[in-house]
Amino acid sequence: MGYRRLQVYLRPDQESALDALSRQTGRSKADLIRESVDRFLSDLPLEDDPAMGILSLGKSEKGDLAKRHDAYVEEAVRGKRRHD
């Protein structure tokens, strides 16, 4: 699995707690932060999950959705980028 670099600013108390947890568990701070992000995202209500926006494609009544789902997702993403 590849990772992308991301710079994050923490409050001093957050950094101290993260340092202590890293020493206590023997895990890297990056690993602990990734796990925290995963937990946060998995706890989101479905309606707040950004990935759920593509599910409305099922309401399109397109008969070939199962065969052409990738193309429809690509079209939806392109359309959203034009509106952003």
ZAFIMAR-824023 format. One record per residue: z, x, y of N, C-alpha, C, O in turn; residue in one letter. Coordinates in Angstrom, 1 decimal. Each point is the difference from the previous one (the first is absolute). Example, Ala and Ser with C-alpha at 12.3 -4.5 7.8 and 13.67 -1.06 7.14 Angstrom:
BEGIN
7.8,13.2,-5.7,0.0,-0.9,1.2,0.0,0.9,1.2,0.7,1.0,0.0,A
-1.4,-1.4,1.1,0.0,0.9,1.1,0.8,-0.8,1.1,0.1,0.5,1.1,S
//
This chain:
BEGIN
0.0,0.8,-1.2,0.0,-0.8,1.2,0.0,0.9,1.2,0.8,0.9,0.1,M
-1.7,-1.2,0.9,-0.1,0.8,1.2,1.0,-0.6,1.1,0.2,-1.2,0.0,G
0.2,2.1,0.8,0.8,-0.5,1.1,-0.6,0.4,1.3,-0.8,0.9,0.1,Y
1.1,-1.7,1.0,-0.5,0.3,1.3,1.2,0.3,0.9,1.1,-0.6,-0.2,R
-1.3,1.6,1.0,1.1,0.4,0.9,0.3,-1.0,1.1,-1.0,-0.6,0.5,R
2.2,0.3,-0.2,0.4,-0.9,1.0,1.2,0.5,0.7,1.0,0.5,-0.6,L
-1.0,-0.5,1.9,1.2,0.4,0.8,0.8,-1.2,0.4,-0.5,-1.0,0.5,Q
1.8,1.1,-0.8,0.9,-1.1,0.2,1.2,0.5,0.9,0.5,1.1,-0.3,V
-0.1,-1.8,1.3,1.1,0.4,0.8,1.2,-0.8,-0.5,0.0,-1.3,0.0,Y
1.1,2.0,-0.3,1.3,-0.7,-0.4,1.1,0.3,1.0,-0.1,1.0,0.7,L
1.0,-2.0,-0.7,1.2,0.3,0.8,0.8,1.1,-0.7,-0.1,0.2,-1.2,R
1.0,0.5,2.0,0.8,1.0,-0.6,0.8,-0.5,-1.2,0.2,0.7,-1.0,P
0.4,-1.9,1.1,0.8,-0.5,-1.1,-0.8,-0.3,-1.2,0.4,0.1,-1.1,D
-1.7,-0.6,1.3,-0.9,-0.2,-1.2,-0.3,1.3,-0.7,0.0,0.1,-1.2,Q
-0.3,0.9,2.0,-0.3,1.3,-0.5,1.2,0.6,-0.8,-0.2,0.6,-1.1,E
1.4,-0.7,1.7,1.2,0.5,-0.7,0.2,-0.7,-1.4,0.3,0.6,-1.0,S
-0.5,-1.9,1.0,0.2,-0.8,-1.2,-1.1,0.4,-1.0,0.3,0.1,-1.2,A
-1.5,0.1,1.7,-1.1,0.3,-0.9,0.3,1.4,-0.6,-0.3,0.3,-1.2,L
0.7,0.7,2.0,0.3,1.3,-0.5,1.1,0.0,-1.0,-0.1,0.6,-1.1,D
1.2,-1.4,1.3,1.1,-0.1,-1.0,-0.5,-0.6,-1.3,0.3,0.5,-1.0,A
-1.1,-1.6,1.1,-0.5,-0.6,-1.2,-1.0,0.9,-0.8,0.1,0.0,-1.2,L
-0.8,0.8,2.0,-0.9,0.9,-0.7,0.8,1.1,-0.7,-0.4,0.3,-1.2,S
1.4,0.2,1.8,0.8,1.0,-0.7,0.8,-0.6,-1.2,0.0,0.6,-1.1,R
0.5,-1.8,1.3,0.7,-0.7,-1.1,-0.8,-0.3,-1.2,0.4,0.1,-1.1,Q
-1.7,-0.5,1.3,-0.9,-0.5,-1.1,-0.9,1.1,-0.5,-0.6,-0.1,-1.0,T
0.5,1.2,1.8,-0.9,1.1,-0.4,-1.5,-0.4,0.2,-0.9,0.6,-0.5,G
0.7,-1.6,1.3,-1.4,-0.5,0.3,-0.4,0.4,1.4,0.9,0.2,0.9,R
-2.2,0.0,-0.7,-0.4,0.3,1.3,0.1,-1.2,1.0,0.0,-1.1,-0.4,S
0.1,1.5,1.7,0.1,-1.1,1.0,-1.3,-0.8,0.0,0.0,-1.2,0.1,K
-1.1,1.8,-0.3,-1.3,-0.7,-0.1,0.0,-1.0,-1.1,-0.5,-1.1,0.1,A
1.0,1.5,-1.3,0.1,-0.9,-1.1,0.9,-1.2,0.3,-0.4,-1.1,-0.4,D
1.5,1.3,1.0,0.9,-1.0,0.3,-0.6,-1.0,1.0,0.2,-1.2,0.0,L
-1.0,1.8,1.0,-0.6,-0.9,1.0,-1.1,-0.8,-0.6,-0.1,-1.2,0.2,I
-0.7,1.8,-1.1,-1.1,-0.8,-0.7,0.6,-1.1,-0.8,-0.5,-1.1,0.0,R
1.7,1.4,-0.7,0.6,-1.1,-0.8,0.5,-1.1,0.9,-0.1,-1.2,-0.3,E
0.6,1.6,1.5,0.5,-1.0,0.9,-1.1,-0.9,0.5,0.1,-1.2,0.2,S
-1.3,1.8,0.1,-1.1,-0.8,0.5,-0.5,-0.9,-1.1,-0.3,-1.2,0.2,V
0.3,1.7,-1.5,-0.4,-0.9,-1.1,0.9,-1.2,-0.1,-0.4,-1.1,-0.2,D
1.7,1.4,0.3,1.0,-1.1,-0.1,-0.2,-1.0,1.1,0.0,-1.2,-0.3,R
-0.2,1.7,1.5,-0.2,-0.9,1.1,-1.2,-0.9,-0.2,0.1,-1.2,0.2,F
-1.2,1.8,-0.6,-1.2,-0.7,-0.1,0.0,-1.0,-1.2,-0.5,-1.1,0.1,L
1.2,1.4,-1.2,0.2,-0.9,-1.1,0.9,-1.2,0.3,-0.1,-1.0,-0.6,S
0.9,1.2,1.6,0.9,-1.1,0.4,-0.6,-0.9,1.0,0.7,-1.0,0.4,D
-1.9,1.3,0.1,-0.6,-0.9,1.0,-0.3,-1.4,-0.6,-0.5,0.0,-1.1,L
0.7,-1.0,1.8,-0.5,-1.3,-0.5,-1.5,0.0,-0.1,-0.7,0.7,0.8,P
0.2,-1.4,-1.8,-1.4,0.1,-0.2,-0.9,-0.3,1.2,-1.0,0.6,0.2,L
1.5,-1.6,0.6,-0.8,-0.3,1.2,-0.1,1.1,1.0,-0.8,0.0,0.9,E
1.8,1.0,-0.9,0.0,1.1,0.9,-0.7,1.2,-0.6,-0.2,1.0,0.7,D
-0.2,-1.0,-1.9,-0.7,1.1,-0.7,-1.4,0.1,0.5,-0.8,-0.9,-0.2,D
0.4,2.0,0.9,-1.3,0.2,0.5,-1.1,-0.1,-1.1,-1.1,-0.5,0.3,P
1.4,0.8,-1.5,-1.0,-0.1,-1.1,-0.4,-1.4,-0.3,-1.0,-0.3,-0.6,A
1.9,-0.6,0.9,-0.2,-1.4,-0.4,-1.1,-0.7,0.9,-0.5,-1.1,-0.4,M
0.1,1.7,1.4,-1.1,-0.6,0.9,-1.3,-0.1,-0.8,-0.8,-0.9,0.4,G
0.6,1.7,-1.4,-1.3,-0.1,-0.7,0.0,-1.2,-1.0,-1.1,-0.4,-0.4,I
2.3,-0.1,0.1,0.0,-1.1,-1.0,-0.6,-1.3,0.5,-0.4,-0.8,-0.8,L
0.3,0.7,2.2,-0.6,-1.2,0.5,-1.5,-0.1,-0.4,-0.7,-1.0,0.2,S
0.1,2.1,-0.7,-1.3,-0.1,-0.5,-0.2,-1.0,-1.1,-1.1,-0.6,-0.2,L
2.1,0.3,-0.6,0.0,-0.9,-1.0,-0.3,-1.5,0.4,-0.4,-0.8,-0.7,G
0.6,0.6,2.0,-0.2,-1.3,0.6,-1.5,-0.2,0.4,-0.3,-1.0,0.6,K
-0.5,2.0,-0.8,-1.4,0.0,0.5,-0.9,-0.9,-0.8,-1.1,-0.3,0.5,S
1.5,-0.1,-1.6,-0.8,-0.8,-0.9,-1.3,0.6,-0.4,-1.0,-0.6,-0.2,E
1.0,2.0,0.2,-1.2,0.7,-0.4,0.0,0.1,-1.5,0.9,0.4,-0.6,K
-2.0,-0.8,0.0,-0.1,-0.1,-1.4,-0.1,1.4,-0.7,0.3,0.2,-1.2,G
-0.6,0.8,2.0,-0.2,1.4,-0.6,1.2,0.9,0.4,-0.2,1.2,0.0,D
1.3,-1.7,0.4,1.1,0.8,0.5,0.5,1.0,-1.0,0.3,1.1,0.3,L
-0.2,-1.5,-1.6,0.4,0.9,-1.0,-0.9,1.2,-0.2,0.4,1.1,-0.2,A
-1.7,-1.3,0.4,-1.0,1.1,-0.2,-0.1,0.8,1.3,-0.3,1.2,-0.1,K
0.4,-1.8,1.3,-0.3,0.7,1.2,1.3,0.2,0.9,-0.1,0.2,1.2,R
1.3,-0.2,-1.9,1.2,0.0,0.8,0.1,1.3,0.9,0.4,-0.1,1.1,H
-0.9,1.3,-1.6,0.0,1.2,0.8,-0.8,-0.2,1.3,0.4,0.4,1.1,D
-1.6,-1.0,-1.2,-0.8,-0.1,1.1,0.6,-1.0,1.0,-0.1,0.2,1.2,A
0.7,-1.3,-1.7,0.7,-0.9,0.9,1.2,0.6,0.7,0.2,-0.2,1.2,Y
0.6,1.0,-1.9,1.1,0.7,0.6,-0.5,1.0,1.1,0.5,0.0,1.1,V
-1.6,0.7,-1.4,-0.5,0.9,1.0,-0.5,-0.7,1.2,0.3,0.4,1.2,E
-1.0,-1.5,-1.3,-0.4,-0.9,1.1,1.2,-0.4,0.8,0.0,0.0,1.2,E
1.1,-0.5,-1.9,1.2,-0.4,0.7,0.6,1.1,0.8,0.4,-0.2,1.2,A
-0.3,1.4,-1.7,0.6,1.1,0.7,-0.9,0.4,1.2,0.6,0.2,1.0,V
-1.9,-0.2,-1.2,-0.9,0.3,1.1,0.2,-1.0,1.2,0.1,0.3,1.1,R
0.0,-1.6,-1.5,0.1,-1.0,1.0,1.4,0.1,0.7,0.0,-0.2,1.2,G
1.0,0.6,-1.9,1.3,0.1,0.6,0.0,1.2,1.0,0.6,-0.1,1.1,K
-1.3,1.2,-1.5,-0.1,1.2,0.9,-0.7,-0.4,1.3,0.4,0.6,1.0,R
-1.4,-1.4,-1.1,-0.7,-0.4,1.2,0.9,-0.8,1.0,-0.2,0.0,1.2,R
1.2,-0.8,-1.8,0.9,-0.8,0.8,1.2,0.8,0.5,0.6,-0.5,1.0,H
-0.3,1.7,-1.5,1.1,0.8,0.4,-0.2,0.7,1.3,0.9,0.7,0.4,D
//
